[in-house]
Amino acid sequence: MENPNYSIVEVDEPESAFRPMERTRGKNAKQVTWVLLLQAHKAVGCLAWLATAFWSLLGSVKRRLCFTHRLGSERLGRDRWLFTAIKLFLAASLSVLVFELIAYYKGWHYFKNIPTSKLEIQSLFHLLYVGWLSLRADYIAPPVKALSKLCIVLFLVQSVDRLILCLGCFWIKYKKIKPRIDEEPFGNDDVEGSGSEYPMVLVQIPMCNEREVYEQSISAVCQLDWPKDRMLIQVLDDSDDGSIQELIRAEVTKWSQKGVNIIYRHRLVRTGYKAGNLKSAMSCDYVEAYEFVAIFDADFQPNSDFLKLTVPHFKEKPELGLVQARWAFVNKDENLLTRLQNINLCFHFEVEQQVNGVFLNFFGFNGTAGVWRIKALEESGGWLERTTVEDMDIAVRAHLHGWKFIYLNDVKVLCEVPESYEAYKKQQHRWHSGPMQLFRLCLGAILTSKIAMWKKANLILLFFLLRKLILPFYSFTLFCVILPITMFVPEAELPVWVICYVPIFMSLLNVLPAPKSFPFIVPYLLFENTMSVTKFNAMVSGLFQLGSSYEWIVTKKAGRSSESDLLGLTDKRMPPNQMQRGASESELLEISQAEEQKKQTVPVKKTNKIFHKELALAFLLLTAAVRSLLASQGVHFYFLLFQGLTFLLVGLDLIGEQMS
């Protein structure tokens, strides 16, 4: 072994030494040593990477826990009931796990034949364990089985609905079905000329404390290609911050001096949130002169041809009440959270909205990037302040009054998605509690309306119950409640196809409209199960009218948009000194002060928070994973492990960190 020139030959029997040797080069000791060193180097590198990742995770946990009180944590408030239930469930699971571990190491593995004879009982603890097995099989397993079967049925029904929507989308693509307009619906009049054939359009930009995005949205809307004397822009500012009000007012003044027909409105009393703001703006006397109203939230940037692509659809269609455009996201690749949101929203617009628009002429108004016929709004009762989903409310009431909707998948408007989990969670809470409020309020109106019976069934069974109530109910109950329970109650074990095959297939369908997101299909599946906690909580709050269901929090924006392109286009269209023409000294002073204030604005550093319900569920699922490992349930173990780690990342607010 000390001389590397010798080869190692294994001799099994005397005759083997005289047999002809194979023409293969033997490995000497030096080569074997290098191979072993390379293998050891790879193993050490892998262990070092795992140790570094684990150490970083522990460091993040420590920082979150140490600075929870200083940075602030999730405000539970009236939603404490769910957190309390999860904590009790976690405590019971830990107790049962300790019980099962002791029994496991004592060798008490009873799966079919539970000892009943007193001679077989070894000790008091053994007696307690046998009693637990009998209680589990006779009283706990039957209701768990019944609930799991109910959730599986709901799961399959929702999966069939999702599959039918996808087939409808494929049919639309195959037949190339889409709303079409004439090439020149308003004649050949020059836009800058009289434009007498162009209808009067009112453009509204509701906003509230939108410091990051107000400038780019106003700039984009002011550059819409439409006759100036046929369009009026309303900037509806509900900001309660005086400095932001001055910035927005200065921006409106700047564009007004450029010849844009734009006005600034501010309410002293902010009642009804966005619905109250829009209702107040529509009550102005000059609104009677306008036929259509286009609505854009503060972070939306329409292209200059938006009105020319949407308004012509109303021509010679008196029954048409709404034209909805698609959203496009400027920050979809910012981090993992934005990528996962992009999957959901692409499916919503590409499949749900398009299929419902083509086959039913009805869908939920998205609240922005749409054009309404003002007559349809007035006949439907106008904007109401009774829910936090005023857009869905007006859409349902307009549908009950016989108005039809058109969805344009080819017309896209740039906007943002939330980049932090806190902002996304608040947005999802509002989006899932509001529909349940609305369902309670409009159920009677749906039943007594004069629309066709199949339209009533579509509204109640599909639009509200299946897609707004059943989806968050079974998702949370099946994957966050029943699955952990079945690990401690093996008599009610869920089949593998329920927790693995069908969810993966449905996730594949969801990712189809965003093919570049296929590498994120597994994180998407796990994250959707994680978000089921928020959606279930919001659904219950809205259904039973809890206090949190009426809470409206403006979604925080980061201001990531094509602002530089818009400003560059503005500089090309407008000479630099044109803004000062005809401006008074007070207006110029106001604009200069606003510019100085924007320069002095200090960006706020992102702070992470602790989310209690997600953390509690993380420990619950990890506890169930340990129990499944004892029972040698491989698929269940890996699913619970990765799902628990996903809950842990979300609970520690790490899901929204920046990606390279």
N, C-alpha and C positions, 0 to 999 in steps of 0.2 A: 504493500500500500504506500510505502514511502517513495518508491520509484514509479513515476507516472508513465514510464515506457512499457510496463508490463500490462497485459490485458487480463481481465478476470474471466475465467472459463469455469462453468459449473459442471462437475462430473457426477452423473447420477449412478453409473455402474461402470465396471471395468471396460466393457466393450465400447462404451461411448467415446473413450479416448482414441480408439483406432478407426472410428467412423469418419468419413469425409466431412470437414467443417463447412458450414454455410458461408456463402460469400457476402457476409454482412460484417461491417466493421464493428468491433466491440467497443464499448464505452469504457474508457479508463477512469481511474479514480478522480483525476483532476476535472474531467468533464462532469462527472456525477456531482462533484462538489459545487461546481459553478451552477448547475441546474438547481441544486438544492438552495443555493444562495439566492438565485433569482426568484424561486418560489417563496422563500422566506421574505425577500424584499417586497414582493407584491402583497403578501399577507400583512406585513407590518404597515405598509402604506394604506391598505384598506382599513385596518384597525385604527390607524392614526386619523384617517378621515372621519370614521364613525365617532371616535372620541372627541374630535374637534367639533363636529356637528352637535353631539350631545352636550358638550361643555357650553357651546354657544346658546343652545336651547335653555340650559339651566341658568345661564347668565341673564337671558331675557326674562325668564320666570322671576328671578330674583329682583331685577330692576322693576318689573311691573308690580310685584307684591310690595316692594319697599316704598314705591312712590305712588301707590294707589290713592292715598288720602290727599296728596299734594296735587296730583294731576286730575283727580276726580274719577269716579267709577260709574258704572251704569246705574242710572237712576231707576230704581225698581218701582217706587210709588205704589199705585193700586194694582200693579201687575205682580205683586209679591206672592200671590197665591200659587202661580206656576212654579216659581223658584222654591217655595216651601214644599210643594209636592215632589219636586225633583230631589230636594235634599232628603226628604223622608225615604224616598225610593232608593237613593244612594246608601243611606244608613242601613236599610234593611238588606240591600244586596251585599254590602260588606260583611254584615253579621252572618248571612247565609254562606258567603264564601269562606269565612273562617271556619264555620261549622263543617262545610264540605271538605276543606283542606285537612282538617283533623281526621275526619272519617276516611279520607283517601289514604293518608299515611298509615292508618290503622288497618287498611285492607278491607274495608266494608264497601264492597261494590255490589250493590243490589239493583239490578235493572228490571228483572222480571219476578223473581221469587223473593218476596220480603218475608223475613223470619217472623213467625207468629207464636211459636212455642216459647214458653218461659225458659226452657232449658237452653235455647240458643242465645238468649240475652246475656251479654258478658258483663255489663256494668250499667250504671245509671245513665252515663252519657250515651251508651249504645242504645238504651231504651228510648232516650230522647230522639236520637237519630232515626230509629225505626218509626217512632211516632210522626216525625217530620215527613218521612217518606209516605206514610199512609195519608197524612193530611194533604200532601202535595198531589197524590194520585186521585184522591176521592173528591176534594173540594176546590183546589186551585186550578188543576189542569182543565176541567170541563169548561168553566167560563173563559179561560184564556183561549182554548180551542175555538169556542164560538166567536169570540171577538176577532181572532186571527182569520177565521173563515170569512167574516164580514169584510174585514179590511182587504183580504185577497180578492174578493168579488169586486169591491170598489176599485181596487187597483187594476184589475183586468178591464173593467168597464171604461175607466179613464184611458187605459192604454189603447183600447179599440177606438175611442174618440180621437186620440192623437194620431193613430194610424190612418183613420178616415180623412183627417185634415191633410196629412201628408200626401195621400192618394189624390185628393182634390187639387193640391198644389202641383203635383206631377201632371195632372190633366190640363191645368191652366198653362203650364210650360209647353206641353206637347201641342196643344191647339193654339198657342200664342194668343190667348184671350187677354185683352186689356182694354180699358176705356180709351176711346179715340175721339179726337176733335178735328175740325176743319183746319186747313193750313192757315187761313187768314180769316178768323171768325169775326174780326172787327173792321175789316176793310184794310186799305192801304194808308190810312192816315198816319202821319208822323207822330211819334210819341210826344215830341216836344211841341207839336202844334196844338190845334184845338182838341183833337181826340174826342169828338162829340159822340162817336159810336162806342166809346169805352164806358162801361158802367162805373158808377161812383163806388169806390172801395174805401172802407175805414180800416186802418191797421192799428192794432192795439198791442202794446208791450207792457204787460203787468210785471212789476218787480217789487222786491222788498229787501232792502239792505244788500243789494247785489254789487258790491264794490268791485269785484274781480271781473265782471263780465258786462257791465252796463254799456261801456263804451263801444265794444265790438258789435253788440246786438243793435244798438241804435245806428251805428255806422252802416251795417248791412241792410237794415230796413230802409234807411234813407236813400240807398242806391238802387231801390227796386225800379225796374224799367216799366213805368206807367206814367201817363200824363199827370203832371203836377197838379193841374186844376181838377183832376178827377180822383185824387187820393188825399186823405188826411191821416196823419200819424198821431196817435195818442200815446204818450209815455205815462203810464199809470203807476206812480211811485207811492208805495206804502211804507217807505223807509221811516224808521223812528230815530235814525242817527242823523243829526243835523249836518255833519260833514259830508255824508253820502248824498243827502238831498242837494247840497250846493254843487257837488260834482255832476250830478245828473242834470240839474237845471242849467249848468254852464254848457254841458254837452248839447242839450236841446237848443240853447241860444246860438251855439256855434253853427249848427246845421240850419237853423232858421235864417241866419244871415246869409247862408248859401242859396237861399231861395226855396228850401224844402218846406212844405206845408206841414208843420209839426208843432204840437202844443204839449205843455207839461201840466199834469194834474197830480195833486197831492191831497190825500184825505187826512183830516185831523184825527178822526176816530176810525181805527182799523177794525171794523166789525165784519164778520163773515169771511175774513181772509181773502183769498183770490176771487171767490164768487162774489163777495161784497164789493170788491174793487171793480170787477167787470160790470156788475149791476149798476154801480154808481156812474160809470162812464157811459153806459148805454142810455141813461136817463137824460142826457144832455139834449137840448132842443135841436141842435144842428145834426144830430144823428138821423133824423127823419129824411134828410136829403140823400142818404147813402143806402145802397141796395145790398151790399155784401160787407162782411167784416172778417178780416184775417187776424189770427191771434198767434203771437210768438212769445214764448217765455224768454227770460232775460239772457239765457245762455244759448239761444238759437240764432243762427246766421243764415238766412235764406239767400239763395243766389238771386242775381238781379232779374232773371226771367221767371221767378216763382209765380207771380200773378198771371203772367201770360200762359203758363202751363196749367193753371188750376181754374181760374175764373171762366175761361171759355167753355168748360164742361157744363156750366149752368145754362148756356144759351139753348133756347127751345126745349128746355127740360124743367117745366114749372114744378114738378114733383120732387126735384132734387134739392135737398136741404144742406148737405155737407160734402165737401171734398177734402179728404185727408191725405197728407203727404207722408213719406217715410222719413224716419230719423237716420242720420249717419253720425258716427261718433269720432271725434278728433283725437280722443285719448284712449281708444280701445286697447292699445298695446302698452299702456303705462305701467301696469303691474298685473299680477295674477288675478286680482279681484275684477279689474276692468275687462280682462279677457273672458272671464266666466260670465260677466254681465252681458257682454257682446253676444255670447251664444244664445242666451235666453231672449234677448231683444231681437236678434236676427230671426229667430223662429217665430216670435210674436208678429213681426211685420211681414216677413216673407210668406208665412204659412197661415197663421190665424187671421190676420187682418185681410190678407188678399183673398183667401177662400171665402170668408164671410161676406166680403164686399162683392165678389163676383156672383156667388150663388144665392145670397140672402139680401143683398143691398142693405145690410145692417151690421154694425160693429161698434165697439166702444170708442167714443171720441178720445183721442190721446191728450187733449187739453191744450195742445199747441201744434204749430205747423199745419193748420187747417183753415179752410175758408167756409164760413157759414152764410147762408142766406138769412138776412135779418128778419124777414117775414117768418121763417121757420122758428127762429128763436122766440119771437113774440107770440106766435100761436101756441108754442109749447110751454109758455109760462115764464120764459126768461131765466136768468141765472138765479138759483135758489141757494140759500146759505145753510141748508139743513144737514148736509154731509160734508166730508172732506174730499169727496170725489165729485166735484161739481161737473166735471167733464162727462163722466159716465151718467150722471143724473140727467143732464140735458139731452144726451143721446137717447136714453131710454124713453124719455117723455116725447121726444120728436118722433121716435119710431112708433110709439102708440098713437100719434096723430097722423100717421101715414106718410111721413117724409122718408125719402130714400137717400142712401149714402153711397159715395164712390171713393174707393181707395186707389191711390196712384203709387205703385211700387217703384216706378222709374223716377219720380220726383223726390229728391232727397234734400234734407235740411240738416246742416251741421249743428251738433250740440255736444254736450258732455255727459258722461256717466260718473257717478260718485267714485272717488278714488280712495276713500277711507271706508272701513267697515261700519263705523259709527253713522256716517251719513247715509250709507246704503241701507242699513238696518232701519233707520227712521223713515226713509222713503218707502221701504217695503211694508212697514207697519201701517203707514197711511194708505198704501195701495191695497192692502188686504183687509183692513178694518172698515174702510169706507163702503165697499160693495155690500158688506153684510148690513150696515146701517141702511143703505139704499134699498136692499131687498125687503127689509122690514117695512119701510115706508111706502114702497110702490107695489107691493104684492097685491093689495086690493085694487089698485088702478089697473094692473095688468089683467086681473081676472074679469073686471067689468068693462074693459076696453072693447072697441068694435073691430079690432084686427082679427085676422083668421086664427083658427084654433091652433094650427101648426106653429104659427108665430108665437102664440102664448106659450106653447110647450117648449119651443126653442129658448125663449127668454127665461122661463122658470127652471127647466130641467138642465139645459146645457149651459146657458150664459151665466146663471147665478149658482145653482146647486152643484153641478159637476165641476166647473172650472174655478169657482170661487170658494166653495165650502168643502166639497168632498176631497179635492186635491190636497189642501194642507192638512185635513183631518187624517186621511189614511197614511200620508207620508210621515207625519210625526208619530202617529200611533203605531204603525207597523214597524218602522225602523228604529225608533227611539224608545219605545215602551215594550211592545210585544217581543221583539227580537231579544233584548236583554233578559226579559222574564223567562223566555223559553230556554235560556242557558241554565237556569236554576230549576226549571220545570221541564225536563226532557220529554215528558209525556206529550207535550204540545209543541214539539220541535217543528220549525218552519222548513219546508222543502227548499232545496238548493236553488231551484229555478226561480223561486220568489225573490230571493235576496241577491241573485247573481245574474241569471240569464236574461230574464225579462227587463230588469233595470238597465242592463248594458244595451239591450236592443233599443229601448226607448231613448236612451241617451244618444245612441247613434242617429236616431231619427231627429233629435233636437239639434245635433251638430251639423246635419246635412246643409242647412242654409248658410253655414259659416264653415266651409271645408278646410280653411286654414287652421281651424281650432281643433282638428282631430287629435293632435297630440295631447290635448287637455281634457280628453273625454273622461278619464278616471278622476282627476280632481273635480271636474264638473259634477259627476255623479255624487261624490262625497260631499261637495259643497252644497248641492241642492238639498241633500238630507239634513245638512247642518242648518240651512235657512228655514227648514220646516218648523223649527222651534219658534222663530219670530213670526212666521206666517200663521201658525196655529194659534199663538197668543193673540195676534191681531184679529184673526177671524172670530175667536171667542169674545174678544172685547167689543167688536162691532155688533155681533149677533145679540149679545146681552146688554148692550149699551153701557159698557163700563166707561169710566172717566177718561182713560187713555185713548179711547176711540175718537174723541173729539179734538185731539191734540194735533195742531198743524205746525210743523217745523220746516222752515225753508231749507231745501237740500243745499248743502254747502258746495260751492263750485271752486275750481282751481284756476279758471281763466285760461285754460289751454285751448287755444283756437287759432284760426288763421288771421289773427289780428294784424300781423305785419302785411299780409297780402291785401287786406281791406284798406289799410292806411296807405299802402303804396298805390292802390287803385284810386284812392281819393286824391292823393297828391297829383296823379296824372290828369284827373278830370278837372280839378280846381286849382287855379293859380294860387300861390301862397298868400297873396295880399287880398284875395277876393273876400276872405272872411271879415276883414276889417271894414269893408265898404258899407256905409250906412249904419254902422254900429255906434251906439252912444258910448260915452266915456264910462258910465257905470257898468254897461255890459262888458266892455273890454276889461275893466278892472275885475269883474266877477270871473271872467274866463281865465285871466292871468293868475288870480288867487287859487282857482281850482287846479290849474296846472302845477303850481307850486305845492299844493297839498298832495297831489298824486306822487310827486317826486319824494316827498317826505314820508310816504307810507312805508312802514317797515313790515316785511312779510312775517307772518306768524309761523313759528316752527311747529311742525306736526308733533302732537303728543299722543301717546298710546294709552288706552284705557283697559280696564278689566271688565269683562262681561260675565256676570255671575252664572246665569243659566247655562251658557255654553260650557263654562268650566266644570260645573257640576255634572252635566251630561257627559263630558269627556271622561271624568273619573268613573262614572257609571258604566259607560261602554267598555272602558279598559278593564274594569272589574269583571264584567261579563266575558271579556276576551280571555281572562285568566281561567274562568270557570269552563269555557269551551275547550281550552287547552287540556284541562284535566280529562275531559270526555273525548279527546282525540277527534274533535270536529274541525278539520283543517280549513274548509271554506268559511265556516262561521267565524273561526278565530281570526283569519286574515281580514275579513270584512269588518269585524268589530274593532280590531286593532287599528286599521287605517282610518275608520270612521271616528274612533276615539281621538286619534292624533289630529284629525282635521278639526274636531271640536276644540281641541287644546289650542291649536294655532289661531282659530277664530276667537276663542275666549281671551287669549293674550293679545289680541289685536295685531297679529303678525301677518294676516292674510293680505293686507293692503300695502305691504312694504314694496319698495321700488324693485323692479326687475332689470337685469342687464339686457 
